Each structure stands twice: as C-alpha cells, then as structure tokens.
Amino acid sequence: MTLLKVSGAQLSYTKTGEGPVLILVPGANGTGNIFKGVAEELKDRYTVVTYDRRGYGDTVMDAPLPAEAADFNSHYRLTVDA
C-alpha cells in the first residue's frame, strides 16, 4: 500500500506493470482491490494503477467528507475522484 497526499485525504493506491498508464477507478465498493485480477492480466502491457476512493478501504481521510458526498445527484464524487 502506498499513500498519495491529495486535498483532504491520503489516497491508498497500488501500481503494477509496465507501459502506458491505465488508471482503474472503482465504483460502488470504492476499493481498488476489486481490480486485482484485471490488473494482473494487463500488467504486461500497461502500468495499472488502482486506488481506494475517499472514505473507502485504506485511504486515510484528513478532513471529513462533505454532506453532499452522500447525495446521489451531487457532482462531488465525480469532481474529486476524477
């Protein structure tokens, strides 16, 4: 596990393989381990990066998530996860 310091959090991420970078963004469960099998298959052609989104898995929150993060219609998650 490696941590990347970003605004309000330290994102837990893994990087494997060689080649062009391919970032796999987790959906509902919020953790990058869901892509473990896919990353293994792609590592010979790509540098595969997976991560745990804010509030999930091994990511460390330095500030609480705003209330709007729970709103399905909010653009908060799209903005910060991108």
C-alpha positions as CSV (number, residue, x, y, z in Angstrom):
1,M,0.0,0.0,0.0
2,T,1.3,3.4,-1.0
3,L,-0.4,6.7,0.0
4,L,-0.7,9.8,-2.2
5,K,-1.4,13.1,-0.4
6,V,-4.3,15.0,-2.0
7,S,-6.6,17.7,-0.7
8,G,-8.4,16.3,2.4
9,A,-7.1,12.8,2.1
10,Q,-4.2,10.4,1.5
11,L,-5.3,8.0,-1.2
12,S,-4.2,4.4,-0.9
13,Y,-3.1,3.1,-4.3
14,T,-1.2,0.2,-6.0
15,K,0.8,0.3,-9.2
16,T,1.8,-2.7,-11.2
17,G,3.2,-3.5,-14.6
18,E,5.0,-1.6,-17.3
19,G,3.8,0.5,-20.3
20,P,1.2,3.3,-20.7
21,V,-0.6,4.2,-17.5
22,L,-4.1,2.8,-17.1
23,I,-6.0,4.1,-14.0
24,L,-8.9,1.9,-12.9
25,V,-11.5,3.8,-10.9
26,P,-13.6,1.7,-8.5
27,G,-17.4,2.2,-8.4
28,A,-19.8,1.1,-5.7
29,N,-17.5,-0.6,-3.3
30,G,-14.9,2.2,-3.6
31,T,-11.8,0.0,-3.2
32,G,-9.2,-0.8,-5.9
33,N,-8.8,-4.4,-4.9
34,I,-11.8,-5.2,-7.0
35,F,-9.5,-4.8,-10.0
36,K,-6.8,-7.2,-8.7
37,G,-7.5,-9.9,-11.4
38,V,-7.8,-7.4,-14.2
39,A,-4.6,-5.6,-13.2
40,E,-2.8,-9.0,-13.2
41,E,-4.0,-9.7,-16.8
42,L,-3.0,-6.2,-18.0
43,K,0.4,-5.7,-16.3
44,D,2.5,-7.0,-19.2
45,R,1.1,-4.2,-21.4
46,Y,0.2,-1.4,-19.0
47,T,1.2,0.3,-15.8
48,V,-2.0,-0.4,-13.9
49,V,-2.9,2.0,-11.1
50,T,-5.8,1.2,-8.7
51,Y,-6.8,3.1,-5.7
52,D,-9.3,3.4,-2.8
53,R,-11.6,6.4,-3.2
54,R,-12.1,8.9,-0.4
55,G,-13.9,7.3,2.6
56,Y,-13.2,3.7,1.4
57,G,-10.6,1.0,2.1
58,D,-7.2,2.0,3.2
59,T,-7.5,5.7,2.1
60,V,-6.9,8.0,5.1
61,M,-9.2,11.0,5.4
62,D,-7.5,14.2,6.7
63,A,-10.9,16.0,6.7
64,P,-14.4,14.7,6.8
65,L,-16.4,14.1,3.6
66,P,-18.9,17.0,3.0
67,A,-22.6,16.1,3.4
68,E,-23.1,16.4,-0.3
69,A,-20.9,13.3,-0.9
70,A,-24.0,11.2,0.2
71,D,-26.3,12.9,-2.3
72,F,-26.7,10.8,-5.4
73,N,-27.3,13.8,-7.6
74,S,-24.2,15.7,-6.4
75,H,-21.2,16.1,-8.6
76,Y,-18.8,16.0,-5.6
77,R,-17.7,12.4,-6.2
78,L,-17.2,12.9,-9.9
79,T,-15.2,16.1,-9.3
80,V,-12.8,14.7,-6.6
81,D,-12.5,11.2,-7.9
82,A,-11.5,12.4,-11.4
